[in-house]
Amino acid sequence: MSNPILALIPSGQKATKVYSVLPSDGSGDFTFDRDTVATRVRKDGLIEEVAADIPRLDWLNSNCPNLLLEPSSSNLVPYSEDFSQWTVSSTTVSASTIPAPTGKPTAYKLLATNADANHQLNSDTFAIVSGAITGSLFVKKGNLNFIRLRFNGSTSTVRAWFDIQNGVVGTVDAGGQSSIEDYGNGWYRCTLTETVNTAATSSASLQIFLNESDAQTTWDADGDEYAYIFGAQIEQKSASTSYIPNLSTGSTTRNVDICTDAGDANTFNDNEGVLYAEIAALANDGTSRRISLSDGGSSDRLEIFYGTIANRIDYHIYSGSSFQASGFSLLSSATDFNKIAVKYKENDFALWVNGTEASTDPSGNTPIGLNKLQLQDATGSNDFYGKVKDLRYYDTALTDAELKKLTT
């Protein structure tokens, strides 16, 4: 197999720049923009904050980094790390020397008091609107196995229990979606999503409950049962994004990641080629998230994208503003990493996914004037939100055997 002409295997970056391994003259490097600080997971598994315009090479649960690209989001919950500002009920909360997921001794100990009650901790209220809302919290087992999350103030009152002994989701009320993710050193990020309807109040709070078992509510504590907590987050989104510290009242916003403008007219071949990506979506949220190879506009372009249909990858090709070819493949999970390749050549187009030819299109012209590869659509919209482990461009139409090997 020939070598790619352009290859982004996330490893090098600086302010406003993501370096591509190929070509060596720098013409394949991406321009990067994000106007605020953001967090990532380092190689050692710890969360760290990076400055504005610094691309995030994220190592969460991986032996190699991926380029993390996220939409703008805000953490609505006040004092996301200072739980002494929250309201206790049949619990006590105290600062701990246990290292948080940041490696710093900023975790809190949540202790049930000696009572038969709901043992809970409530945030201050935050403003909400109708639509999806997602809460998350980092939790580490003390001597209790379960923790429960709930939004107070939304009409559906969805609850979710999390088994922090085994790292699995327990019972979830109807209308809720939950997940749990291992952050290492005994820490799990527990996430609950529900839909707030228009009859809900305009404000809510996040409630954290200690529990001995799944689906439990009130229980009789001896006064020595506890767990550790860190980093609460509330987002008006259908899935959680990376942690956004909100260290006072109000909210804190992380701006969108934008990655564009790799390559030039000398990089790409108008007659034939292959665009390959090993990528994972952040969520099945029905939004359009695109990777484009184009002439800098909408007339001539190849786009790979997640769209409105869950767990599906599509491609479209246009030449001279006219539609030429398309195809799609259903995925086991769009949020897992999938290996995707689109071959283009006159009257010979194909989509390969995870070692299988998923679709072919035997008729059409190729796009011309190709001069730009970017992680958004050809007109600068529909930014790609997800994780990029590998992105390559080949200036020849690879054989079926080569495409199978590339995507396996």
C-alpha positions in Angstrom: 0.0 0.0 0.0 1.3 3.5 -0.8 1.9 5.9 2.0 -0.7 8.6 2.7 -0.1 12.1 1.4 -1.5 13.7 4.6 -1.7 12.0 8.0 -2.9 13.3 11.3 -2.1 10.9 14.1 -2.5 13.1 17.1 0.8 13.6 18.8 2.0 17.2 18.3 0.3 20.5 18.9 0.9 24.1 20.0 -1.4 27.1 20.4 -3.7 27.4 17.3 -2.0 24.4 15.6 -2.5 20.6 15.3 0.5 19.1 13.6 0.1 16.4 10.9 2.8 13.8 10.5 2.6 14.1 6.8 3.5 16.1 4.7 6.7 17.1 6.4 6.7 20.6 5.1 3.8 21.6 7.4 1.2 22.2 4.6 -0.9 19.5 6.1 -1.1 21.0 9.6 -4.5 22.1 10.9 -5.5 25.5 12.2 -7.1 25.3 15.7 -9.3 27.6 17.6 -11.0 27.6 21.0 -11.4 30.9 22.9 -11.5 29.5 26.4 -9.7 27.1 28.7 -10.8 23.5 28.7 -9.9 20.2 30.4 -8.4 17.0 29.1 -7.2 13.7 30.6 -3.4 13.3 30.5 -1.4 10.2 29.8 -1.1 9.5 33.5 -4.9 9.5 33.8 -5.3 12.8 35.6 -7.6 15.7 34.5 -5.8 18.9 33.7 -6.8 22.3 32.4 -5.3 23.6 29.2 -5.2 27.2 28.0 -7.3 28.8 25.3 -6.4 27.8 21.7 -4.4 24.7 22.9 -5.7 21.5 21.2 -6.6 18.7 23.5 -4.8 15.4 23.1 -7.0 13.2 25.4 -5.9 9.9 26.9 -9.1 8.8 28.7 -9.1 5.0 28.9 -6.7 4.7 26.0 -3.0 3.8 25.3 -2.7 6.5 22.7 -4.2 10.0 22.5 -7.0 11.2 20.4 -7.8 14.7 19.3 -10.9 15.8 21.4 -13.3 18.2 19.7 -16.4 19.4 21.6 -19.2 21.9 21.2 -19.5 24.9 23.4 -21.1 24.0 26.7 -21.6 25.5 30.2 -21.5 24.0 33.6 -24.6 25.4 35.3 -24.1 24.0 38.8 -22.6 26.6 41.3 -19.5 25.6 43.3 -18.8 22.4 41.3 -15.8 21.5 43.5 -16.6 23.2 46.8 -19.3 21.1 48.3 -19.1 23.0 51.6 -21.3 25.6 49.7 -24.0 23.0 49.2 -27.0 22.2 51.5 -26.8 19.0 53.6 -29.6 16.8 54.7 -28.9 13.9 57.1 -25.2 14.1 55.9 -22.1 15.9 56.6 -19.6 17.0 54.0 -15.9 17.8 54.6 -12.7 18.4 52.8 -10.5 15.3 52.3 -6.9 14.6 51.5 -7.9 11.9 49.1 -6.6 12.9 45.6 -9.3 14.0 43.2 -9.3 13.0 39.5 -7.0 16.0 39.0 -4.4 14.5 41.4 -4.9 17.3 43.8 -6.3 16.8 47.4 -9.6 18.6 46.6 -12.1 15.7 46.9 -14.8 15.9 49.5 -16.0 13.2 51.9 -19.8 12.8 52.0 -20.8 11.1 55.3 -24.3 9.8 56.2 -25.4 10.8 59.7 -27.0 8.5 62.3 -30.6 8.6 61.1 -33.3 6.7 59.1 -33.6 9.2 56.2 -32.6 10.3 52.7 -28.9 11.1 53.1 -28.4 13.8 50.6 -26.5 16.9 49.4 -28.2 19.6 47.4 -26.6 22.2 45.1 -27.8 25.8 44.8 -30.4 26.3 42.1 -29.5 26.9 38.5 -31.6 28.1 35.6 -33.0 25.5 33.1 -35.0 25.6 29.9 -37.0 22.9 28.2 -35.0 20.2 26.5 -32.3 17.7 27.5 -30.4 18.2 30.7 -27.4 16.1 31.8 -25.8 16.0 35.2 -22.5 14.3 36.1 -20.4 13.7 39.2 -17.1 12.0 40.0 -17.5 9.5 42.8 -15.1 7.2 44.6 -16.2 4.4 46.9 -15.6 4.8 50.6 -17.5 2.0 52.5 -20.8 2.6 50.6 -21.5 0.9 47.3 -24.1 3.1 45.8 -24.8 6.7 45.0 -28.0 8.3 43.5 -28.4 11.4 41.4 -31.6 13.4 40.8 -32.6 16.8 39.5 -34.8 18.6 41.9 -37.2 21.1 40.2 -37.8 19.2 37.0 -41.3 17.7 36.7 -40.2 14.2 35.8 -38.0 13.7 38.9 -35.9 11.0 37.2 -33.4 9.2 39.5 -30.5 7.0 38.8 -28.5 4.7 41.1 -24.8 3.9 40.4 -22.8 0.9 41.7 -19.5 2.5 42.5 -18.1 -0.9 43.8 -18.3 -2.5 40.4 -18.5 0.5 38.1 -22.0 -0.2 36.6 -25.2 1.6 36.4 -28.0 0.4 38.6 -31.7 1.2 38.5 -32.7 4.2 36.3 -36.2 5.6 36.4 -38.2 5.7 33.2 -37.4 8.7 31.1 -33.7 8.8 32.2 -30.5 7.7 30.6 -27.4 7.0 32.6 -23.8 5.9 32.1 -20.7 5.4 34.3 -17.1 5.8 33.1 -13.9 4.7 34.8 -11.4 7.5 35.4 -8.9 5.4 37.3 -7.7 5.3 40.9 -11.2 4.2 42.0 -12.9 7.2 40.5 -16.0 6.9 38.3 -17.9 9.6 36.5 -21.6 9.0 36.9 -24.0 10.7 34.4 -27.8 11.2 34.3 -29.7 12.7 31.4 -33.4 13.5 31.3 -35.7 15.7 29.2 -37.2 18.8 30.9 -40.6 19.7 29.5 -42.1 23.1 29.2 -44.2 22.7 32.4 -41.0 22.4 34.5 -39.9 25.2 36.8 -37.3 27.6 35.5 -34.7 26.5 38.0 -33.5 23.3 39.5 -30.8 21.8 41.8 -28.7 18.7 41.7 -29.2 16.2 44.4 -26.6 13.6 45.5 -27.8 10.7 47.7 -25.8 8.1 49.6 -27.2 4.6 49.4 -26.3 1.1 50.7 -28.0 -0.7 47.8 -29.6 -0.3 44.4 -33.1 1.3 44.1 -32.9 2.3 47.8 -34.3 5.6 49.1 -34.4 6.2 52.8 -32.3 4.0 55.0 -31.0 3.8 58.6 -27.4 4.8 58.8 -25.0 4.1 61.6 -23.2 7.4 61.1 -20.0 6.1 59.6 -21.0 5.3 56.0 -19.4 7.5 53.3 -18.2 8.1 49.8 -15.9 10.6 48.1 -17.1 13.1 45.5 -15.6 15.7 43.1 -16.5 17.8 40.1 -20.3 18.2 39.8 -21.6 19.3 36.4 -24.9 20.2 34.8 -25.2 20.9 31.1 -28.2 21.7 28.8 -27.2 18.8 26.5 -28.2 15.2 25.8 -24.8 13.9 26.9 -22.0 15.0 29.2 -18.9 16.7 27.8 -15.4 17.1 29.4 -15.4 18.5 32.9 -15.8 22.3 33.2 -14.8 23.7 36.6 -17.4 26.3 37.9 -15.8 27.6 41.1 -18.4 30.2 42.1 -22.0 31.2 41.5 -23.5 31.5 38.0 -22.1 29.3 35.2 -18.8 28.7 33.4 -18.6 28.2 29.7 -16.1 26.2 27.5 -16.1 27.4 23.9 -16.3 25.2 20.8 -13.2 23.4 19.4 -12.7 24.3 15.7 -10.1 22.5 13.5 -9.7 23.5 9.9 -7.6 24.3 6.8 -5.2 21.4 6.3 -3.5 20.9 2.9 -3.6 22.9 -0.3 -4.1 22.3 -4.0 -0.8 20.4 -4.2 -1.9 17.9 -1.6 -5.1 16.5 -3.1 -5.8 14.7 -6.4 -9.0 15.7 -8.2 -9.1 12.4 -10.2 -9.0 9.8 -7.4 -8.2 9.2 -3.8 -9.2 7.9 -0.4 -10.2 9.8 2.7 -9.8 7.7 5.9 -10.7 8.4 9.5 -10.7 6.5 12.7 -13.2 8.4 14.8 -15.8 8.2 17.6 -18.8 10.4 18.1 -19.4 12.0 21.4 -23.1 11.2 21.4 -26.0 10.0 19.2 -27.6 13.5 19.5 -29.0 13.8 15.9 -26.8 16.7 15.0 -24.8 17.0 11.8 -21.0 16.6 12.5 -18.8 16.5 9.4 -15.3 16.0 8.0 -14.9 17.6 4.6 -12.4 17.6 1.7 -13.4 20.5 -0.6 -12.5 23.3 -3.0 -13.1 25.7 -0.1 -16.8 26.0 -0.8 -19.9 23.9 -1.4 -19.4 23.3 -5.2 -16.9 20.5 -5.1 -16.7 18.4 -1.9 -16.5 15.0 -0.2 -18.0 14.9 3.2 -18.1 12.1 5.9 -20.6 12.7 8.6 -22.8 11.6 11.5 -26.3 12.9 11.0 -29.9 12.6 12.3 -30.0 8.8 12.3 -28.4 7.2 15.4 -25.4 4.9 14.9 -24.9 5.7 11.2 -22.1 7.1 9.1 -22.7 8.7 5.7 -20.8 10.2 2.9 -21.8 12.6 0.1 -19.8 13.7 -3.0 -20.6 16.8 -5.1 -18.9 18.0 -8.3 -19.7 21.3 -10.0 -22.5 21.9 -7.4 -24.2 18.7 -8.6 -24.7 15.6 -6.4 -22.6 12.7 -7.6 -22.4 9.8 -5.1 -23.4 8.8 -1.6 -23.5 5.8 0.8 -24.0 4.9 4.4 -23.3 2.2 7.0 -25.0 1.4 10.3 -22.6 1.1 13.1 -22.7 -1.0 16.3 -22.1 2.2 18.1 -21.1 5.6 16.8 -19.6 6.4 20.1 -17.0 3.6 19.7 -14.0 4.1 17.5 -14.8 3.1 13.9 -12.5 2.9 10.9 -14.0 4.6 7.9 -12.7 5.1 4.3 -14.3 6.7 1.3 -12.8 5.9 -2.1 -13.5 8.3 -5.0 -12.7 7.8 -8.7 -14.8 8.5 -11.8 -17.7 6.0 -11.8 -16.1 4.2 -8.9 -17.1 5.3 -5.3 -17.1 3.1 -2.2 -17.5 3.3 1.5 -15.5 0.9 3.7 -16.2 0.5 7.5 -14.3 -1.7 9.9 -12.9 -4.1 7.2 -16.1 -4.4 5.2 -17.3 -2.7 2.0 -20.5 -1.1 3.2 -21.7 0.5 0.0 -20.7 1.3 -3.6 -21.8 3.8 -6.2 -20.8 3.0 -9.8 -21.7 6.3 -11.4 -20.5 9.9 -11.0 -17.8 12.5 -11.4 -15.2 13.4 -8.9 -14.9 16.8 -7.2 -12.4 19.2 -8.6 -10.3 22.0 -7.3 -9.7 20.2 -4.0 -7.5 22.3 -1.7 -8.8 22.0 1.9 -9.4 19.3 4.5 -11.2 20.3 7.7 -13.1 18.9 10.6 -16.3 20.7 9.7 -18.3 21.0 6.5 -17.0 22.7 3.4 -18.7 26.0 4.2 -17.4 26.3 7.8 -20.5 24.9 9.6 -21.5 21.6 11.2 -18.2 21.2 13.2 -17.1 17.7 13.8 -17.6 16.9 17.5 -15.9 13.7 18.5 -12.6 12.0 19.0 -10.1 11.6 16.2 -7.5 8.9 16.5 -6.3 8.8 12.9 -7.1 10.9 9.8 -5.4 10.2 6.4 -5.6 11.2 2.8 -4.3 9.0 -0.1 -4.0 10.5 -3.6 -4.8 7.2 -5.3 -7.9 5.0 -5.2 -6.7 2.0 -3.1 -7.6 -1.5 -4.1 -10.3 -3.5 -2.2 -7.6 -5.5 -0.5 -5.8 -2.3 0.6 -9.1 -0.8 1.8 -9.9 -3.9 3.8 -6.5 -3.9 5.4 -6.7 -0.1 6.1 -10.1 -0.3 7.9 -9.6 -3.6 9.8 
